Amino acid sequence: MRTTRVLTSALLAAAALFTSATSATADDASPSPSSAERDAPTEAGTTFRTATAVKQGQKATADASTGDYLYWQFPAGAGQQPTVRAKVKLPESAARHGSATWQLDVFDGLRRRQACASGVPTNKASAQDATVTVTCTLRTVRPWSERWANDPLPGAYYVRLTVTDIPDRDLGQPVRAEVEATANDIGGPRAEGGELGAPLHAAAVSEPESGWNGGWFSDRWVWTVGGAVLGALAAVGGYTLTRRPRWTTRPPAGS
């Protein structure tokens, strides 16, 4: 019975380890509402050089004209998977003459266009739609990469929002854009075998809270430690079940 109680306590402790680690990771990935709303930009740049810097979790806004190219930039560190979401408030439907296709592009610090792992980076709004939303989730940022690769690396990321297909008579009409960049900490940056010496062109944006090369914590630590604990418990349980029982008193003669 004592052995059973020990095994039960150990199993509960291992479960608590998994639960607490998962909760901590989820909490770290959630941006602070106060910091996200503080000093949020209210304008956008018109080129890469004039891109407006925003923090992760900040909702930037900008009033512009249909047909303008709008640029923002935000930071992302190793182990993070950035997601950019843009919402455009369109002119009154009575003033429009047809549908419009809006597109969201994301570039790294070297102005290399990054592919979206998921999301809807191009979306078509009908003449009756009041708003249109485009999203792009990038691949996980790596701490280092081969020179020939186009992997996402730590540093600044540029966001470009514009309309790509629209009736000429609708160009120049006023629109209002909202852009927000967030990032989930995927974990495991130290398992990549190296790290970048410096972020890519990140002078205008602030460093992420977890640093450019990610934190030391990795989800692999949880599975490694948890696996070791469960393996030890299985060994103890197997020994307990297979060992020969001890006699509490001397067995009868002839037994």
Buried (B, 14 or more C-beta within 10 A) or exposed (E): EEEEEBBEEBBEEBEEBBEEBEEEBEEBBEBEEEEBEEEBBEBBBBEBEEBBBBBBBBBBBBEBEBBBBBBBBBBBBBBBBBBBBBBBBBBEEEEBEEBBBBBBBBBBBEEEEBEBEEBEBBBEBEBEBEEBBBBBBBBBBBBBBEEEEBBBBBBBBBBBBBBEEBEEEBEEBEBBBBBBBBBBBBBBBBEBEEBBEEBBBBEEBEEBBBBBBBBEBBBEBBEEBBEEBBEEBEEBBEEEEEEEEEEEEEEEEEE
